[in-house]
Amino acid sequence: MLTIRKATCDDVFVAWHIRRASVHAACAGHYPVAALSAWVDGTPTDKWASVVERDFYVAADEGLVVGTGMLTVANGQVDAIFVRPSHTGRGIGRKMLQFLEALAGHHGVATMRLDATLNAAAFYRRCGWSGDSVSTYRTSRGLELACVPMTKRVAVEG
C-alpha cells in the first residue's frame, strides 16, 4: 500500500537517487544527455539535504521509497515530483501531486505553480494544470533547461 510521509534526513540519499534515475529515464528523449548529467549527477550537497528535510515528502510502497515531491508553502511552488523508474505508470506521481495540492490548500495556498520538464507537461495537464509556453528553468547548478511553467488553482480549506 502506498503511503506519503514527510521526508527525514534518512531520505536524503534515496531521494537523490530517485531524482537522478527518474531524470535520466524520463527526460532522455527531450534533453541532451550531457545536460541531464550536469543537472542530476554527482552527490547530494548539504543544501540539498536541508531542502529535503524541510520541504520534501516521500511516497513509500511497503517501506520502499518510490517517489518524491516537494512543496514550498511560501510561494506555492511544486518541485521534485520524481518516481523510481521501476515504479512508473502506477499512479505514484499523480498521488503525490494530489497530496501536495491538498497540503497547499490546507496552508491557504490558492494558486500553485511548477516548472514542468518537456516530457512531463502532458502529465501535469492531465492532472488539471495549465500552461503551454516554453520558458527557461535555471537549476541550482546554473544549467538552463527548457521548461513549461504551469499553474493550478486549488481549493483552500477553511
N, C-alpha and C positions, 0 to 999 in steps of 0.2 A: 504494500500500500504506500502511495506517495504521500509524504509529509513535507511541509515547508516550515523552516525554522530560521531564527536569527543566526547568522554566521558567528563563529567564535575564532579565536586565534588558532585553534586546531584545524580550521578550514582554509587557512591561507594558501597552503601548497596545493591542496586538491582543487581549489578554485582557480589557481594559476594554471594548473594542468588542464582542467576542463576548458578554460578560455583558449589556451594555445591549441589544443586538439580540435576544438569546435571551429575556430577561425581557419585553421589550415584545411579542415574537411569541407566546410560550408562555403568559404569565400574564394576557394582556389580558382574557379572559373570566371571570377569577376574582378580580381585584382592580380597584379604581378606577384609571383611567389616571393620575390625579394622584398617587396613592400610588406607582405604578410609576415615574413620572418622578422623584419625590422620592427614591426608592430608588437609581436607577441613572444618572440623567442627570448631566451635569457633566463634570469632568475628573479623572483619577486624582491622588490625593494621594501625598505621599512615603510615608505609612504604607501605602497600597495597594501601592505599588511594592515596599516591603520585604516585605510578605506574599507577593506574587507570587514574588519571588526566593527566599524562604525555604521556602515550603510548596506552591507550585503545580507542577502538571505540565500539559503541553500535548499534545494529540493533533494530529499533522500528517499530512496526506494529500498526498503528493508535494511536500513542502515548505511547503504552506499550512497554517497553524494553523487547525484547525476545531473544536477543543473544549478545555475546561479542566477541571481537577479539583484539589482541594486536600485534603490530609490533615495534620491536626495530630497527630503521633505521641503527644505527651504525654497527650492525653485521648481519642484515637481518633475525633476529630471530622472528619467529611467535610463539605466545603463546595464551593461554586463548580463544581458539575457543570453546565456550560453548553456548548451545541453551537450553532455557527453555524446560523442558521435555514435557509440553503440546503443544509445537510448533515444535517438531522434525518431520522430514520427509517432511518438506515444502520447503526445499532448502535454508534455512536461513544460515546454516553453509557454504554451497557452495558459496552463495552470499558474505558472509563476507570474505571468503578466496580469492575470486576473487577481491574484493575491496582492500584487503591488498596486493595482488600481484601487482595490478595496482599502488598502492601507493608506493610500493618498487621500481618499475620501474621508477616512476616519480622522486624518490630520487636518482636514479642512482645505485640501488642495483640490481646486475645481478643474484646473487645466493642467494636464500632464504633457510633457514633451520628451522626445528622444531623437537621436540621430541614427537612422537605420542604415546598415550596410546595404549595398545594392542588392545583394542576394536575399536580404530579409524584409525588404519593403513590402512585398506582396503578402507575407505572413502578417505583418502588422496591419495592413489594410483589411485582411480577413478578420482581424480582431477588433475592427472598428476605428482604427487610427486613420488620420487624414494627412496627406502630404504627397506631392508629386514632383516638386522641383528638386534638382540635384544641386548640392552645395558642397562645401569642403569641410571635412572634420579634421581637426588638428589633434593628434594623440599627445599624451603626456611626454612622449619622446620627441615631439616636434615633427612627426611624419604627417603629411597631408594626404587624406584619402577622400574619394568621392563618397558622399552620403546623401540620404534623403531625410531632411528634417520633417518630423511628424508631430502631430498633436492629437489629444483626445480629451474631451470634457468628461468628467466623471461625477457621479452623484456624491455630494458632500453630506456626511452624517450630521444630524443634529438639529 
